[in-house]
Amino acid sequence: MFGTIATATEMQNNFGKYLALVLEGQQIIVTRNGKEVGRFIPKEEAISYLTDSLTGILKGDYDIDAVRDERLREKYEITD
C-alpha cells in the first residue's frame, strides 16, 4: 500500500504522527533535498519482502563456489 511522502525534517519534527501511519499499514517515503533516502514500512511488509527475496535465492539450484568464482572473474576482468 502506498502511503505518504515526508521530508527528513517533517519526519524529525512529527515522528509520532508518521509512526502512527506506519502502524496503520502505510508506507512513509522519506526525502531529503527532493530525493528519496529511505522508507518506513510496516513490519509485515518488510517480512514479506525479505521472504520473497530469499525464496527466489533459495529456489535456485546452483553451485555457490562456481557462482563466487564467476563473480570474482567478472569483477577483476579475468579471462581464461
Helices and strands as residue ranges (DSSP letters): E 4-7, H 8-13, H 15-23, E 28-32, E 35-40, H 43-59, H 64-75
